[in-house]
Amino acid sequence: MKASLSENLVTVVSSPTTVITLIGVVALILGLMRMKKVELNARIMAHVGLAIAMAAILHTITLYKMPQGGSITLGSMLPIVLLAVFYGKEVGFLTGFLYGLVNLIQNPFILHPVQVLFDYPLPFMALGLAGCFKDNILAGTVCGIGIRFLCHYISGIVFFASYAPAGMSPYYYSLVFNASYLIPECIICIILLRIMPVRRMEQIIKMENRQA
């Protein structure tokens, strides 16, 4: 019995797809559990819908589109980041998850169900982590985009290795490929955050919520 269990564990660990599936499912479940704590009201629902719509619109303003998915946009992640900062990470997770589904419809690139999980819902949910850095929005933005990068990086290693040029390591290929659009995207978001009156916007939302 012990030998059988040990063999099963070795089989699971030795299969990259199985391991990544377990990681993805656990991350999704944890995110969904946090989302359940969100007390939705008409105002939050309206702001979530507005953030998703704005992110979808900004995503269509593409500065550069990668051949296997991914693109540099005019700060399409920013509405999700801002909502996470204004309302907390749970609302950010919810908004990111819903936008991930919208993005899947907008820009489908499907090789495997687990790849879909790591390239759409999970990476955009990760942007909600910006809500953990209310006193340092720039750090929160970098953190959220960094975890999004990690999701795409893992997906690239497991599911897009065949796209790597001959002789190139899939680890290096995924690193360069995803960094080539997410780093510029992160820089654009940071520049926009420096320009926008974020704290003033947050104060207005807090005043509206108190008056509601």
Helices and strands as residue ranges (DSSP letters): H 2-13, H 16-35, H 42-60, E 62-65, E 71-73, H 78-87, H 89-106, H 113-119, H 121-126, G 127-132, H 137-159, G 161-163, H 170-195, H 198-211
